[in-house]
Amino acid sequence: MLALLAVLAIKPAVNAFHNYRLVGQTKERLYAAQEENYRLQRQVKHVRGEAVLRREARRQGMIDSGEQAWVVNGIKR
């Protein structure tokens, strides 16, 4: 009888150990995702900065209000 109870207790114990390990792995993935999210949020704040937007607009050939655009032909790099 005691042996039967021991056998019946093994499955729940194995499941509990498996769940314990799974929780640890899930927490690690959660912490990694939170760190990545924090890094991406900082990057978005930086990209939305005024200087970055102006620089990117200039790179794409845009002009600011009140400016005049000039096209120069014949320049080779």
C-alpha positions as a Markdown table, in Angstrom:
| # | Residue | x | y | z |
|---|---|---|---|---|
| 1 | Met | 0.0 | 0.0 | 0.0 |
| 2 | Leu | 2.8 | 2.4 | 0.9 |
| 3 | Ala | 4.5 | 1.6 | -2.4 |
| 4 | Leu | 1.3 | 2.4 | -4.3 |
| 5 | Leu | 1.0 | 5.8 | -2.6 |
| 6 | Ala | 4.6 | 6.6 | -3.4 |
| 7 | Val | 4.0 | 5.7 | -7.1 |
| 8 | Leu | 0.9 | 7.9 | -7.2 |
| 9 | Ala | 2.8 | 10.8 | -5.6 |
| 10 | Ile | 5.6 | 10.7 | -8.2 |
| 11 | Lys | 3.5 | 12.1 | -11.1 |
| 12 | Pro | 2.4 | 15.3 | -9.2 |
| 13 | Ala | 5.9 | 15.8 | -7.9 |
| 14 | Val | 7.3 | 15.6 | -11.4 |
| 15 | Asn | 4.6 | 18.0 | -12.7 |
| 16 | Ala | 5.4 | 20.5 | -10.0 |
| 17 | Phe | 9.1 | 20.4 | -10.7 |
| 18 | His | 8.4 | 20.8 | -14.5 |
| 19 | Asn | 6.1 | 23.8 | -13.7 |
| 20 | Tyr | 8.7 | 25.3 | -11.4 |
| 21 | Arg | 11.3 | 25.2 | -14.2 |
| 22 | Leu | 8.8 | 26.5 | -16.7 |
| 23 | Val | 8.0 | 29.5 | -14.5 |
| 24 | Gly | 11.7 | 30.3 | -14.2 |
| 25 | Gln | 12.2 | 30.2 | -18.0 |
| 26 | Thr | 9.1 | 32.3 | -18.6 |
| 27 | Lys | 10.3 | 34.9 | -16.1 |
| 28 | Glu | 13.7 | 35.1 | -17.9 |
| 29 | Arg | 11.9 | 35.6 | -21.2 |
| 30 | Leu | 9.6 | 38.2 | -19.6 |
| 31 | Tyr | 12.6 | 40.2 | -18.2 |
| 32 | Ala | 14.4 | 40.0 | -21.6 |
| 33 | Ala | 11.3 | 41.3 | -23.4 |
| 34 | Gln | 10.9 | 44.1 | -20.8 |
| 35 | Glu | 14.5 | 45.2 | -21.4 |
| 36 | Glu | 14.0 | 45.1 | -25.1 |
| 37 | Asn | 10.9 | 47.2 | -24.8 |
| 38 | Tyr | 12.7 | 49.7 | -22.6 |
| 39 | Arg | 15.5 | 50.0 | -25.1 |
| 40 | Leu | 13.0 | 50.5 | -28.0 |
| 41 | Gln | 11.1 | 53.1 | -26.1 |
| 42 | Arg | 14.3 | 55.1 | -25.6 |
| 43 | Gln | 15.1 | 54.7 | -29.3 |
| 44 | Val | 11.7 | 56.0 | -30.3 |
| 45 | Lys | 12.0 | 59.1 | -28.0 |
| 46 | His | 15.4 | 59.8 | -29.6 |
| 47 | Val | 14.1 | 59.4 | -33.1 |
| 48 | Arg | 11.2 | 61.7 | -32.4 |
| 49 | Gly | 13.5 | 64.4 | -31.3 |
| 50 | Glu | 13.4 | 67.7 | -33.3 |
| 51 | Ala | 17.0 | 67.6 | -34.4 |
| 52 | Val | 16.8 | 64.1 | -35.7 |
| 53 | Leu | 13.6 | 64.9 | -37.6 |
| 54 | Arg | 15.1 | 68.0 | -39.2 |
| 55 | Arg | 18.3 | 66.1 | -40.2 |
| 56 | Glu | 16.3 | 63.3 | -41.8 |
| 57 | Ala | 14.1 | 65.8 | -43.6 |
| 58 | Arg | 17.2 | 67.5 | -45.0 |
| 59 | Arg | 18.6 | 64.2 | -46.1 |
| 60 | Gln | 15.4 | 63.5 | -48.0 |
| 61 | Gly | 15.7 | 66.9 | -49.7 |
| 62 | Met | 12.9 | 68.8 | -47.8 |
| 63 | Ile | 13.2 | 72.4 | -47.0 |
| 64 | Asp | 12.0 | 74.4 | -44.0 |
| 65 | Ser | 9.1 | 76.9 | -44.2 |
| 66 | Gly | 10.4 | 80.3 | -45.4 |
| 67 | Glu | 13.4 | 78.7 | -47.3 |
| 68 | Gln | 13.9 | 78.6 | -51.0 |
| 69 | Ala | 15.0 | 75.5 | -52.8 |
| 70 | Trp | 17.8 | 75.6 | -55.4 |
| 71 | Val | 18.7 | 73.0 | -57.9 |
| 72 | Val | 22.3 | 72.9 | -59.1 |
| 73 | Asn | 23.1 | 70.9 | -62.2 |
| 74 | Gly | 26.4 | 69.7 | -63.4 |
| 75 | Ile | 28.0 | 68.8 | -60.0 |
| 76 | Lys | 29.6 | 65.4 | -59.9 |
| 77 | Arg | 30.8 | 63.7 | -56.8 |
